[in-house]
């Protein structure tokens, strides 16, 4: 048998009071989750914390130790509440200053006379970090160690992720097959599904209810890294559902 | 001066592989955040974890110790991957069995002959828990200690929250005033905003950029529990923005 490839794991840290207050609805968790799944990286945890240095430092240190990669979003703008860069520097116990490369990127967008103290805050980069280009508005993200620090604005975050993802270790992509359970309620197929799950330990089988106007719309998702195992489980699930529909 | 009211804080724990894979986009974080803000409860942290017992136990124990309330969503259905109730029982080190009250609720929806083993899983409730009614599909949530365990399906979660919120300690509601910065970029007003923030320590002032087709659309939000302090900061911010627009 081929050597199993070690899983590549990730966490996402969403930084922002406005998410916790509910005034802004986060979209980045879902986007990053999808994009990591496509390249076989397992997103294992997400945290949302306030714009507070101690919270950011503590979450960054907990998550970067535990997973292959940590992606942060938010808090790298020019205003006084944008404290992510300083907090990440503190987490890594490194210094932080205006970075010449970052200043040069900002000058692609701002005339020198407009590069005021606030805008220069966006060029403050922890010592030792690499920059992540921002084709949308020029102010770069950065990466240090296994941590990728990105913008909160979804359009900019996704542009930064475009630059980051190709360079990462990719795991074996997880294949997913979805079986619509039609109008069948979970309670009707759960016992059969559980038995199938017990016989197919190399895949994960999840049941995801949702509601439409006419009632529950349930879907079963088989996920696994081996196409044959996924297909075998799928065949059994479809057969089991058929027996219930008669 | 009146005695300050101690803040009432909360965390949310979203349980579900399907959120972490990106196949399902969570809507509950935003809804719960909004609803808690309305009643003055400060949501301070959100975590998303897989349907894995050790992860759920560990997150439940960390969060319930740190905040006034913990709300969990997901994993209380009838299928084999619904392990939240057992995990919460393990976190509290209590037993778990089919609960007579919960079984009675399920019988409001299912005929006795249809109350199979899988559906009865939804009546498994940790010892000592109270039930949270589910007017949508009858299978109850539950609360134990300061932890409220709710469904993942948004319609059902919100119905459960309807039952839960009135019984909670409410903080003093946080007032929020939003000032649209029009087409002004953050870099133009950040310095002025920072100076105002430094002078108004009892409010929080955040700057939240977003993008429309015509460029940045920035909004400034002043938040605080004292109406006069919020209004005073607002007046200064509006005046400062006016000077920039000339």
Interface residues (C-beta under 8 A of the other chain):
Chain A: X14 X17 X18 X19 X20 X21 X22 X23 X24 X25 X26 X29 X30 X31 X32 X33 X34 X35 X36 X37 X42 X43 X44 X45 X46 X47 X48 X49 X50 X51 X55 X77 X78 X79 X80 X81 X82 X110 X114 X116 X117 X118 X119 X121 X122 X136 X137 X153 X155 X156 X174 X176 X186 X187 X190 X191 X193 X194 X197 X198 X204 X205 X206 X207 X208 X209 X210 X211 X216 X221 X223
Chain B: X14 X17 X18 X19 X20 X21 X22 X23 X24 X25 X26 X29 X30 X31 X32 X33 X34 X35 X36 X37 X42 X43 X44 X45 X46 X47 X48 X49 X50 X51 X55 X77 X78 X79 X80 X81 X82 X110 X114 X116 X117 X118 X119 X121 X122 X136 X137 X153 X155 X156 X174 X176 X186 X187 X190 X191 X193 X194 X197 X198 X204 X205 X206 X207 X208 X209 X210 X211 X216 X221 X223
